[in-house]
C-alpha cells in the first residue's frame, strides 16, 4: 500500500486515506493499555490489507511508548493471533 497511516492522537485513532476513502482504527487509552475498540475499512477499499496496516501501526505505536495492547475488536484480536511477534505487547 502506498498511502501512509496517520496517528490522530487527540481523536485516539489511526487513519489512512486510499483512493479518496478513509479507513480507521479507533482506540482508548486506559492507564498503560492501548485498547483497540474498532477497525473499519469501507468496502470500496477492502481486501488490500489496509486493516492490517492500521493494526500494525497501533501495535508499533504501543511498542515505542511502552504500552500494552488489548485488542477488543475482533479484527485486531485475529490479527494479533496471526502475528505472534507482537505477543509480548498483549495485555
C-alpha positions, 0 to 999 in steps of 0.5 A: 500500500502506498498511502501512509497511516496517520496517528490522530492522537487527540481523536485516539485513532489511526487513519489512512486515506486510499483512493479518496476513502478513509479507513480507521482504527479507533482506540482508548487509552486506559492507564498503560493499555492501548485498547483497540475498540474498532477497525473499519475499512469501507468496502470500496477499499477492502481486501488490500490489507489496509486493516492490517496496516492500521493494526500494525501501526497501533501495535508499533505505536504501543511498542515505542511508548511502552504500552500494552495492547488489548485488542477488543475488536475482533479484527485486531484480536485475529490479527494479533493471533496471526502475528505472534511477534507482537505477543509480548505487547498483549495485555 
